[in-house]
Amino acid sequence: MNKSAEFPHRMAEATVTVRKPDGTPLAHQEVTVAQRKHKFLFGNTAWETLALANGVLEGAAKARAERVTDAFLDLFNFATLPFYWGRFEPERGKPGTAFMRKGAQWLVERGLVPKGHPLCWHTLTAPWLLELSNAEILEAQIARIHRDVADFAGLIDMWDVLNEVVIMPVFDKYDNGITRLCKELGRIKMVRTMFDAARETNPKATLLLNDFDVSSAFDILVEGCLEAGIKIDVIGIQSHMHQGYWGVEKTEWVLANFARFGLPIHFTETTILSGDIMPAHIVDLNDWQVDEWPSTPEGEARQAEEIVTHYKTLLANPLVEGITYWGMTDGGWLNAPGGFLTKDAYPKPSYHALHNLIKGEWWLPPTKMMTDGEGKVQVTGFLGEYEVTCQGATAKFALENKGTVAVEVTLSE
């Protein structure tokens, strides 16, 4: 059986009672039990899949997107979709809703959980906001949240509501409507206003506050929001490691800073490079602009090793419920060699290393077992969805809670 002593909080030891279609126990029969999905959210960005699902690609571009998507579907169960306002609605009143819905539906039909990113951010926000007064910007931002959360309710029920609020009111790279608004409202009122709009529109949605600032500034903001009565469902932590892998000690230090809130944590944007590391003196990662940033054999071996350590470190913390890696392929954000696939969309060592964890060490492959006289089998595995089969009949079950559990299933033809 696939049992890992490293992660008891991620696993269940289940007594599964298998019944025939007529309800009687399936006694003394060979069955096959197999895992179908993790409960833990292993994610990545799904940019290429959107275009593929909408049928807008041809030739080599389509073939590349198919390779990216095949690799995505074989490994991940969680997809981040881009709702950057300036791209989603470059012309006011003409959002890309139909295109995004088709892509999201395509992913959901294949068993993935989609998340929208983000509803409110000062970067890549709508340029036409600059034509408005602060009062009109606020009205437009709230309306945007009501519209998009409503349009996707039941399809996308998880959102990064605000992105990078710590820097939002003091952002000085260029003028934008959201920074103007946050300067006037202040961070906590900004968070309250946007969370209230999203919560009102879809009370069942899971709402995240997401930030790259892992200093005390972010946990102080979280504390202030909670003290103000704002309900944050998940704390989102970015971990773009263009200047080198954090290491176990820093990762655990970051986690400890937020542990006191007792809230679920998602590592929402993780990047680990397989090429040269960005110089340490760069403060804003966006300031490092290069034409070429190649992956190297030595870097790829290092990336694979660091990916394994990082994912194991995060899974060891019970508060972490999801990890989203930022980009399937090299050459994404900042042209960095941070993907699991090459620019041409072929697997790198890091892809195989993570696959060996998620679908190997942390996975129950099809396993033959013999039921006892009461139709019971013992299944130990990571929390998630499973299937049991016997002579063409099947039944699905889920391991939802850690520890010792009892499950009953009835086979159907």
Buried (B, 14 or more C-beta within 10 A) or exposed (E): EBEBEEBEEBBBBBBBBBBBEEEEBBBEBEBBBBBBBBBBBBBBBBBBBBBBBBEEBEEEEBEBBBBBBEBBBEBBBBBBBBBBBBEBBEEEEEBBBEBBBEBBBBBBEBEBBBBBBBBBBBBBBBBBBEEBEBEEBBEBBBEBBBBBBEBBBEBBBBBBBBBBBBBBBEBEEEEBBBBBBBBBBEBBEBBBBBBBBBBEBBEEBBBBBBBBBBEEBBBEBBBBBEEEEBEBBBBBBBBBBBBEBBBEEBBBEBBEBBBEBEBBBBBBBBBBBBBBEBEEEEEEBEEBEEEEBBBBEEBBBBBBBBBBBBBBBBBBBBBBBBBBBBBBBBBBBBBBBBBBBBBEBEBBBBBEBBBBBBBEBBBBEEBEBEBBEEBBBEBBBBBBBBBBBBEEBBBEBBBEEBEEBEBBBBBEE
